[in-house]
Amino acid sequence: MSNMTFSVSWHTLLEELDGLPKSATLVTPLSHKPFRVADVQEHRVVIEFDETSEKRPLQREQFETLLQQIWNNDGRFDLDRLPPQADPYPAVLSLHPRFEINEDAGVIIETDDTTTSQLLKADTETDPDERTEPDLDVYGDALLLVDALERCNVTTLEDLETDALVNLYTLLSDVQRNANDFRQDIADVLLGWLHHDRPVSGPCGSVQRTTRRNRSLKDDDKVLEVIEEAGIDRERVLGVDRSKVDDALEVTELADSDVYEIDEREYVRKADVDEEVKESRLQGLKDQLAATEGDDAAELRREIEDLEERIDELTNFRTGTEVSD
């Protein structure tokens, strides 16, 4: 590798780093630690780890050594050969358009094809004090729930009116459902970054990839054949098939209680949601948040309070009797 070849690659990498927004987060391939690029200089790149705020300089000479190793080994380098604490180097190098990390194979490679990087996120620059409204159902429901909790004294639930309890229960149900859906969407994305026995941490906690093992029996004949070949009497594994019992109940006069131990428990179930009322209340809250800035904030807040008083009757969810009338 000539100095000229490395110099071209180095300055290409610096150009890519200069184009990163300050919020861009990368992750190391071995320890999976998130970090940001704090400063880009001619002879080094300074990074800062999210978890500890520790800053570390990555020297140009070390990048040159890493590239030398890649070029001397047919365009690939095993990440396990990295010295301790050196995994930020390939993560930064992966921002170069010709280098890519394959974590499954445990290598960093040079390629002429389109590459991916260790970049977790690169949000566009925004004012840190500017509020943004995410287009998520769980956001709206959570906002409504917070408002309802602030309006009610939930220390003693027994003292609340029925309509307030119904309102809280319905909103909690909506938040739970939409939060679970959104959590699954996030989990689907995280699976592409997580590896077994390698937890990844964030400001509020950490996550780890795990495997859940579900079992289902193979065909009955196959199971019985294997059991008998193992020297076990088939009668020991034969039992009552619940689905066949249910079929039998449908064509006989037997009651469920004749064959089932029945434990009945009463519970509350959400029956209806008034989306128009929720939307009206939510819009009022959004306006209220927006009104916290600007010269006319106090006047606008009073107008919003008047609006909320006018729609306050509508925020009481109807009982089952009222719905049926």
C-alpha positions as CSV (number, residue, x, y, z in Angstrom):
1,M,0.0,0.0,0.0
2,S,1.5,3.3,-1.0
3,N,1.1,6.5,1.1
4,M,-0.7,8.0,-1.9
5,T,-3.3,5.2,-1.8
6,F,-3.9,5.5,1.9
7,S,-4.1,9.3,1.7
8,V,-6.9,9.1,-0.9
9,S,-8.8,6.6,1.3
10,W,-8.2,8.6,4.4
11,H,-9.5,11.9,2.9
12,T,-12.5,10.1,1.5
13,L,-13.3,8.9,5.0
14,L,-12.8,12.3,6.5
15,E,-15.3,13.7,3.9
16,E,-17.9,11.1,4.9
17,L,-17.3,12.0,8.6
18,D,-17.6,15.7,8.0
19,G,-21.0,15.1,6.4
20,L,-22.4,13.3,9.5
21,P,-24.9,15.2,11.6
22,K,-23.9,15.6,15.2
23,S,-26.7,13.2,16.3
24,A,-25.4,10.3,14.2
25,T,-24.8,7.2,16.4
26,L,-22.5,4.3,15.4
27,V,-22.0,1.0,17.1
28,T,-18.8,-1.0,17.6
29,P,-18.9,-4.5,15.9
30,L,-17.5,-6.5,18.8
31,S,-18.7,-4.9,22.1
32,H,-21.7,-3.2,20.5
33,K,-21.1,0.1,22.3
34,P,-22.9,3.1,20.8
35,F,-20.7,6.2,20.2
36,R,-20.7,9.5,18.2
37,V,-18.1,11.3,16.2
38,A,-17.2,14.4,18.4
39,D,-14.5,15.9,16.2
40,V,-12.8,15.3,12.8
41,Q,-9.2,16.4,12.4
42,E,-6.5,15.9,9.8
43,H,-4.6,13.4,11.9
44,R,-7.3,11.9,14.1
45,V,-11.0,11.3,14.7
46,V,-12.3,12.0,18.2
47,I,-15.2,9.8,19.3
48,E,-17.5,9.9,22.4
49,F,-19.2,6.9,23.9
50,D,-22.9,7.4,24.7
51,E,-22.9,5.4,27.9
52,T,-20.0,7.0,29.7
53,S,-19.4,10.2,27.8
54,E,-15.8,9.1,27.5
55,K,-13.9,10.7,24.6
56,R,-11.2,8.7,22.7
57,P,-9.0,9.8,19.9
58,L,-8.6,7.4,16.9
59,Q,-5.3,8.1,15.3
60,R,-4.7,8.3,11.5
61,E,-1.7,5.9,11.8
62,Q,-4.0,3.2,13.3
63,F,-6.4,3.5,10.4
64,E,-3.5,3.1,8.1
65,T,-2.4,-0.1,9.9
66,L,-5.9,-1.5,9.6
67,L,-6.1,-0.7,5.9
68,Q,-2.7,-2.3,5.4
69,Q,-4.0,-5.5,7.1
70,I,-7.1,-5.5,4.9
71,W,-5.2,-5.0,1.7
72,N,-2.6,-7.6,2.6
73,N,-5.3,-10.2,3.2
74,D,-7.2,-10.1,-0.1
75,G,-9.5,-7.3,1.0
76,R,-10.7,-8.7,4.3
77,F,-9.7,-8.7,8.0
78,D,-10.9,-10.8,10.8
79,L,-12.3,-8.6,13.6
80,D,-11.2,-11.1,16.3
81,R,-7.6,-10.1,15.4
82,L,-8.2,-6.5,16.6
83,P,-6.3,-5.4,19.7
84,P,-8.3,-4.7,22.8
85,Q,-10.4,-1.6,22.7
86,A,-9.8,-1.2,18.9
87,D,-13.2,-2.0,17.6
88,P,-14.2,1.6,17.1
89,Y,-11.7,1.7,14.2
90,P,-13.6,-0.6,11.8
91,A,-16.9,1.0,12.8
92,V,-15.7,4.4,11.7
93,L,-14.0,2.9,8.6
94,S,-17.4,1.3,7.6
95,L,-18.5,4.8,6.7
96,H,-16.1,4.8,3.8
97,P,-18.1,3.8,0.7
98,R,-15.8,0.9,-0.1
99,F,-15.6,-0.8,3.3
100,E,-18.2,-2.9,5.1
101,I,-18.5,-5.0,8.2
102,N,-20.0,-8.4,8.1
103,E,-20.7,-9.3,11.7
104,D,-22.0,-12.8,11.0
105,A,-18.7,-13.6,9.3
106,G,-16.8,-11.5,11.8
107,V,-14.8,-9.6,9.1
108,I,-14.4,-6.1,7.6
109,I,-14.1,-6.2,3.8
110,E,-13.3,-4.0,0.9
111,T,-15.8,-4.2,-1.9
112,D,-16.9,-2.3,-5.0
113,D,-20.6,-3.1,-4.3
114,T,-23.0,-0.9,-2.4
115,T,-22.0,-1.1,1.3
116,T,-23.7,-0.7,4.7
117,S,-22.2,0.9,7.8
118,Q,-22.3,0.6,11.5
119,L,-24.5,3.7,11.6
120,L,-27.5,3.2,14.0
121,K,-29.2,6.5,13.3
122,A,-28.4,9.9,11.8
123,D,-31.2,12.3,12.6
124,T,-31.3,15.6,10.8
125,E,-30.3,18.6,12.8
126,T,-33.1,20.0,14.9
127,D,-33.4,22.6,17.6
128,P,-33.1,20.6,20.8
129,D,-35.8,22.7,22.4
130,E,-38.2,22.2,19.5
131,R,-41.1,19.9,20.1
132,T,-42.1,17.5,17.3
133,E,-45.2,15.5,17.1
134,P,-44.6,11.9,16.1
135,D,-47.2,10.3,13.9
136,L,-47.9,7.5,16.2
137,D,-51.2,6.3,17.8
138,V,-49.5,5.5,21.0
139,Y,-48.3,9.2,21.3
140,G,-51.8,10.6,21.1
141,D,-53.2,8.0,23.5
142,A,-50.4,8.6,26.0
143,L,-51.0,12.3,25.8
144,L,-54.7,11.8,26.5
145,L,-53.8,9.5,29.4
146,V,-51.4,11.9,31.0
147,D,-54.1,14.6,30.8
148,A,-56.7,12.4,32.4
149,L,-54.3,11.4,35.2
150,E,-53.5,15.0,35.9
151,R,-57.3,15.8,36.2
152,C,-58.1,12.9,38.5
153,N,-56.9,12.1,42.0
154,V,-55.9,8.5,41.4
155,T,-54.5,8.1,45.0
156,T,-57.8,6.6,46.0
157,L,-59.5,5.0,43.0
158,E,-62.6,4.2,45.0
159,D,-63.3,7.9,45.4
160,L,-63.5,8.5,41.6
161,E,-66.7,8.8,39.7
162,T,-67.6,5.9,37.4
163,D,-67.2,8.0,34.3
164,A,-63.7,9.0,35.3
165,L,-62.8,5.3,36.0
166,V,-64.2,4.3,32.6
167,N,-62.2,7.0,30.9
168,L,-59.0,6.0,32.5
169,Y,-59.5,2.3,31.8
170,T,-60.3,2.9,28.2
171,L,-57.3,5.1,27.7
172,L,-55.0,2.6,29.5
173,S,-56.3,-0.1,27.2
174,D,-55.6,1.9,24.1
175,V,-52.1,2.9,25.3
176,Q,-51.3,-0.8,26.1
177,R,-52.4,-2.1,22.7
178,N,-50.6,0.6,20.7
179,A,-47.5,0.5,22.8
180,N,-47.3,-3.3,22.3
181,D,-47.6,-2.8,18.5
182,F,-45.0,-0.1,18.5
183,R,-42.7,-2.2,20.7
184,Q,-42.9,-5.1,18.3
185,D,-42.0,-2.8,15.4
186,I,-38.9,-1.6,17.3
187,A,-38.0,-5.2,18.2
188,D,-38.1,-6.2,14.6
189,V,-35.6,-3.5,13.7
190,L,-33.4,-4.3,16.8
191,L,-33.1,-8.0,15.8
192,G,-30.9,-6.9,12.9
193,W,-28.4,-5.4,15.4
194,L,-28.5,-7.7,18.3
195,H,-26.4,-10.8,18.8
196,H,-26.7,-13.6,21.4
197,D,-24.9,-12.9,24.6
198,R,-24.1,-9.3,23.5
199,P,-26.4,-6.9,25.3
200,V,-26.8,-3.4,23.9
201,S,-27.4,-0.5,26.3
202,G,-29.3,2.7,26.0
203,P,-29.8,5.6,28.5
204,C,-32.8,3.9,30.2
205,G,-31.7,0.2,30.1
206,S,-30.4,-2.6,27.9
207,V,-31.8,-5.3,25.6
208,Q,-30.5,-8.7,24.6
209,R,-31.4,-11.1,21.9
210,T,-33.0,-14.3,23.2
211,T,-34.6,-17.4,21.7
212,R,-38.0,-18.7,22.6
213,R,-38.5,-22.4,21.9
214,N,-42.0,-23.5,21.0
215,R,-42.9,-27.2,20.5
216,S,-45.7,-28.8,18.6
217,L,-46.2,-32.6,18.2
218,K,-45.6,-34.2,14.8
219,D,-48.2,-36.4,13.1
220,D,-49.8,-38.9,15.6
221,D,-48.6,-42.0,13.7
222,K,-45.0,-40.6,13.5
223,V,-45.0,-39.9,17.3
224,L,-46.4,-43.3,18.2
225,E,-43.9,-45.1,15.9
226,V,-41.0,-43.3,17.5
227,I,-42.3,-43.9,21.0
228,E,-42.8,-47.7,20.4
229,E,-39.3,-47.9,18.8
230,A,-37.9,-46.5,22.0
231,G,-39.5,-49.3,24.0
232,I,-42.4,-47.3,25.5
233,D,-46.0,-48.6,25.4
234,R,-48.1,-46.3,23.2
235,E,-50.8,-46.4,25.9
236,R,-48.6,-44.4,28.2
237,V,-48.8,-41.4,25.8
238,L,-52.4,-41.7,24.7
239,G,-54.8,-39.3,26.4
240,V,-57.8,-37.2,26.0
241,D,-57.8,-34.8,23.0
242,R,-59.5,-31.6,24.0
243,S,-60.6,-30.7,20.4
244,K,-62.2,-34.1,20.0
245,V,-63.9,-33.7,23.4
246,D,-65.4,-30.4,22.2
247,D,-66.6,-32.0,19.0
248,A,-68.3,-34.7,21.1
249,L,-70.0,-32.2,23.3
250,E,-71.7,-30.6,20.3
251,V,-73.4,-33.8,19.3
252,T,-74.4,-35.0,22.7
253,E,-76.5,-33.7,25.6
254,L,-73.5,-33.5,27.9
255,A,-72.8,-30.2,29.6
256,D,-69.3,-28.6,29.7
257,S,-69.3,-29.1,33.5
258,D,-69.6,-32.9,32.9
259,V,-66.1,-33.0,31.5
260,Y,-64.5,-29.7,32.4
261,E,-63.5,-28.2,35.8
262,I,-64.9,-24.7,35.3
263,D,-63.5,-21.6,37.0
264,E,-65.5,-18.5,36.2
265,R,-64.0,-15.1,36.8
266,E,-65.6,-11.7,36.1
267,Y,-63.5,-9.0,34.5
268,V,-63.8,-5.6,32.8
269,R,-63.6,-5.4,29.0
270,K,-63.5,-2.3,26.9
271,A,-66.7,-2.1,24.9
272,D,-66.5,1.1,22.9
273,V,-64.2,4.0,22.1
274,D,-65.5,7.4,21.0
275,E,-62.7,8.4,18.6
276,E,-64.3,11.8,17.8
277,V,-64.1,12.8,21.5
278,K,-60.6,11.6,21.8
279,E,-59.6,13.5,18.7
280,S,-61.2,16.7,20.0
281,R,-59.4,16.4,23.4
282,L,-56.1,15.5,21.7
283,Q,-56.2,18.5,19.4
284,G,-56.8,20.7,22.4
285,L,-53.8,19.3,24.2
286,K,-51.6,19.7,21.1
287,D,-52.7,23.3,20.8
288,Q,-51.9,23.7,24.5
289,L,-48.4,22.4,24.0
290,A,-47.8,24.6,21.1
291,A,-49.1,27.6,23.0
292,T,-46.3,27.3,25.6
293,E,-44.1,29.4,23.3
294,G,-44.7,32.8,21.8
295,D,-46.0,36.2,23.0
296,D,-49.6,35.3,23.0
297,A,-49.2,32.1,25.0
298,A,-51.3,33.2,28.0
299,E,-54.2,34.3,25.8
300,L,-54.2,31.2,23.7
301,R,-54.1,29.0,26.7
302,R,-57.2,30.6,28.1
303,E,-58.9,30.1,24.7
304,I,-57.9,26.4,24.9
305,E,-59.2,26.1,28.4
306,D,-62.6,27.5,27.2
307,L,-62.6,25.0,24.4
308,E,-61.9,22.1,26.7
309,E,-64.7,23.2,29.0
310,R,-67.1,23.1,26.1
311,I,-66.1,19.6,25.1
312,D,-65.7,18.3,28.6
313,E,-69.1,16.7,28.6
314,L,-68.1,14.7,25.5
315,T,-65.1,13.3,27.2
316,N,-67.2,11.2,29.5
317,F,-67.5,7.8,27.9
318,R,-71.0,6.4,27.7
319,T,-72.1,3.5,29.8
320,G,-73.4,0.3,28.2
321,T,-77.0,1.3,29.1
322,E,-76.6,4.7,27.4
323,V,-75.2,3.1,24.3
324,S,-78.1,0.7,23.9
325,D,-80.7,3.4,24.3
